[in-house]
């Protein structure tokens, strides 16, 4: 009996040891995942290079960087009654005309007129086109209406100043940006010129000397600007002997031979 059970006992012990060895080599089983909830796919994060950079503040409003803001207009106390912005014109009609310049609305035109005045450009220049009840035009050294300075033409600075009596405005050709040195003084209002010509000042004293300018297109005898100066330069009024009109040309004398010449 003992000999018959020994093989069975040995066989059972061998099977037990083999089962234990197999159990140690197997990895633990993963937890089951229900089929209804598949794993979510990984998020597709774009590479950093593809992410657009944040726009700088200046790019959000390019108009503020590309076009500089216009400077604010000058305060009245900076130019009204200030000698640097007052123009004196001594006329051959007998006295001084004082013009208040308006750099707040036409700064480039004001600077041009001051520059030419200080260079003596306007001294002796005549009024070549004077229309009664309208305006008196000057500023052309050739007295033909076709002349000007050697400086480049100015870009228009049209503004809201009405063309009232005494207003000084820049003459120009058909091109709006062709003003150079010629200007005119209004004898009477003409609102049709508003925002079509650059007004840059107004007579504040001596308008009676403007009214006395010889009329015509051109006048037979042209009145002239004897001296033009910026008030800040303190140029005195020329002597009265200089503030006189030119005498009209005397008619040519007829000789005795001409009187006796045969009629042809």
C-alpha positions in Angstrom: 0.0 0.0 0.0 2.8 2.4 0.9 4.6 1.7 -2.3 1.5 2.3 -4.4 0.8 5.8 -3.0 4.3 7.2 -3.2 4.3 7.7 -7.0 0.9 9.5 -6.7 2.2 11.8 -4.0 5.4 12.6 -6.0 3.3 13.3 -9.1 1.0 15.7 -7.2 3.9 17.6 -5.7 5.5 18.1 -9.1 2.3 19.5 -10.6 2.0 22.0 -7.7 5.5 23.3 -8.2 5.0 23.7 -11.9 1.8 25.7 -11.4 3.5 28.1 -8.9 6.4 28.7 -11.4 4.0 29.6 -14.2 2.0 32.0 -11.9 5.2 34.1 -11.1 6.2 34.6 -14.7 2.8 36.1 -16.0 2.3 39.9 -15.8 -0.8 41.2 -14.0 -3.8 41.4 -16.2 -4.8 44.9 -17.2 -8.1 46.2 -15.9 -10.8 45.7 -18.5 -11.9 48.9 -20.5 -15.5 49.0 -21.5 -16.1 49.1 -25.2 -18.6 52.1 -24.9 -15.8 54.4 -23.7 -12.8 54.2 -26.1 -9.7 56.1 -25.2 -9.8 59.7 -26.4 -7.3 60.5 -29.2 -4.3 62.8 -28.2 -4.9 66.5 -28.7 -3.2 67.8 -31.8 -1.2 70.8 -30.6 0.2 72.9 -33.5 3.9 73.5 -33.3 4.9 76.8 -31.7 6.1 78.2 -35.1 2.7 77.9 -36.5 1.0 79.9 -33.8 0.6 83.5 -35.0 2.3 86.0 -32.8 0.1 88.5 -31.0 -0.2 91.7 -33.1 1.6 94.7 -31.5 -0.5 97.7 -30.5 0.8 99.8 -33.3 -0.4 97.3 -36.0 -3.9 97.4 -34.6 -4.2 101.0 -35.7 -1.8 101.6 -38.6 -3.2 105.0 -39.3 -1.8 106.4 -36.1 1.7 105.3 -36.9 1.9 105.8 -40.7 0.3 109.3 -40.7 1.5 111.7 -38.0 -1.2 113.6 -36.2 -1.6 117.2 -37.3 -0.3 119.7 -34.8 -2.9 121.6 -32.9 -3.7 125.1 -34.3 -1.9 128.0 -32.6 -3.7 129.7 -29.8 -4.8 133.2 -30.7 -2.6 134.8 -28.0 0.5 133.4 -29.8 -0.1 135.3 -33.0 -2.8 138.0 -32.7 -1.1 141.3 -32.3 2.3 139.6 -32.1 4.8 141.5 -34.3 6.3 138.3 -35.8 2.9 137.7 -37.4 2.2 141.2 -38.5 3.0 142.4 -42.1 3.6 146.1 -42.9 3.0 147.2 -46.5 4.0 150.8 -47.3 2.0 151.8 -50.4 2.6 154.5 -53.0 -0.9 155.6 -52.3 0.3 157.4 -49.2 0.7 155.3 -46.1 1.2 152.0 -44.3 -1.1 149.0 -44.4 -0.9 146.6 -41.5 -1.9 143.0 -42.0 -2.6 140.5 -39.3 -1.3 137.1 -40.5 -3.1 133.8 -39.6 -0.5 131.1 -39.0 -3.2 129.0 -37.3 -5.0 128.3 -40.6 -2.3 128.8 -43.3 1.2 128.3 -41.6 3.1 127.6 -44.8 1.7 130.5 -46.7 2.4 132.9 -43.8 6.0 131.7 -43.7 6.4 132.1 -47.4 5.2 135.7 -47.4 7.4 136.5 -44.4 10.4 134.9 -46.1 9.9 136.9 -49.3 9.3 140.1 -47.4 12.5 139.7 -45.4 14.4 139.0 -48.6 13.1 142.3 -50.1 11.3 140.4 -52.9 8.1 142.5 -52.6 9.8 146.0 -52.5 8.7 148.0 -55.5 6.3 145.3 -56.8 3.2 146.8 -58.5 -0.5 146.0 -58.3 -1.0 144.7 -61.8 -4.7 143.7 -61.6 -7.2 145.7 -59.6 -10.9 145.3 -60.1 -13.1 147.9 -58.4 -15.5 146.4 -55.9 -13.6 143.1 -55.9 -9.8 142.9 -55.2 -6.3 144.2 -55.8 -3.7 141.7 -56.9 0.1 142.0 -56.6 3.2 140.0 -55.8 4.5 139.5 -59.4 7.8 141.3 -60.1 7.1 141.3 -63.8 3.7 143.0 -63.3 2.2 140.7 -65.9 0.4 138.1 -63.7 2.7 135.4 -65.0 5.7 135.8 -62.6 6.7 134.6 -59.2 9.6 133.8 -57.0 12.3 131.1 -57.5 10.8 129.1 -54.5 8.7 126.1 -55.2 4.9 126.4 -55.3 2.9 125.9 -52.2 0.4 123.1 -51.4 -3.0 124.6 -50.9 -4.1 125.4 -47.3 -7.8 126.1 -47.9 -9.6 127.0 -44.7 -12.8 128.4 -43.3 -11.8 132.1 -43.2 -14.4 134.0 -45.3 -13.2 136.3 -48.0 -14.4 139.5 -46.3 -13.3 143.0 -47.0 -9.6 143.4 -46.1 -8.9 139.6 -46.2 -5.6 138.8 -47.8 -5.5 135.6 -49.9 -3.0 133.8 -52.1 -3.4 133.9 -55.9 -2.9 130.8 -57.9 -3.3 129.2 -61.4 -5.8 126.6 -62.2 -3.8 124.0 -60.2 -4.8 124.3 -56.5 -1.2 123.8 -55.5 0.3 126.5 -57.6 0.4 129.5 -55.2 3.9 131.0 -55.1 4.3 134.8 -54.3 1.2 136.6 -55.7 -1.6 137.6 -53.4 -4.7 139.8 -53.4 -6.5 142.1 -50.9 -10.3 142.0 -50.9 -12.0 145.4 -51.5 -15.4 143.8 -50.9 -16.6 140.4 -49.7 -16.7 137.6 -52.2 -17.7 134.3 -50.6 -17.5 132.4 -53.8 -13.7 132.3 -53.2 -14.0 130.6 -49.8 -12.2 127.2 -49.6 -10.9 127.7 -53.2 -8.1 130.2 -52.4 -5.9 130.2 -49.3 -6.7 133.1 -47.0 -3.8 133.9 -44.7 -4.4 137.3 -43.2 -6.5 140.5 -42.9 -5.9 144.2 -43.0 -6.3 145.7 -39.5 -5.3 149.3 -40.3 -4.6 151.4 -43.4 -7.5 150.1 -45.5 -7.9 153.6 -47.0 -4.6 153.2 -48.7 -5.8 149.9 -50.3 -9.0 151.6 -51.5 -6.8 154.2 -53.2 -4.9 151.7 -55.4 -5.2 152.5 -59.1 -7.9 150.4 -60.8 -7.5 148.5 -64.1 -6.4 145.2 -65.7 -3.7 146.5 -65.9 -4.1 150.0 -64.5 -2.7 152.8 -66.7 -0.6 153.8 -63.7 0.2 150.9 -61.4 0.3 151.6 -57.6 3.1 149.8 -55.9 4.4 148.4 -52.7 7.3 150.6 -51.7 8.4 148.5 -48.8 7.1 145.3 -47.3 8.4 144.1 -43.9 7.6 141.9 -40.9 6.6 144.2 -38.0 9.1 142.4 -35.7 11.9 143.8 -37.8 10.9 147.4 -36.9 11.5 148.9 -40.3 10.3 152.6 -40.2 7.8 154.0 -42.7 9.6 155.4 -45.7 9.6 159.2 -46.1 6.4 160.7 -47.6 8.3 161.6 -50.7 8.6 157.9 -51.6 5.0 157.1 -50.9 3.7 158.7 -54.1 2.3 157.4 -57.3 4.2 157.3 -60.5 3.2 160.0 -62.9 1.5 158.9 -66.1 3.6 159.0 -69.1 3.4 162.3 -70.9 2.0 162.1 -74.4 4.6 162.3 -77.1 5.1 165.7 -78.5 4.0 166.4 -82.1 6.7 168.1 -84.1 6.0 170.7 -86.8 7.2 168.3 -89.4 4.6 165.8 -88.3 1.9 168.4 -88.5 2.9 169.3 -92.0 3.3 165.7 -93.1 1.0 164.6 -95.8 -2.0 162.5 -94.9 -1.7 159.0 -96.2 
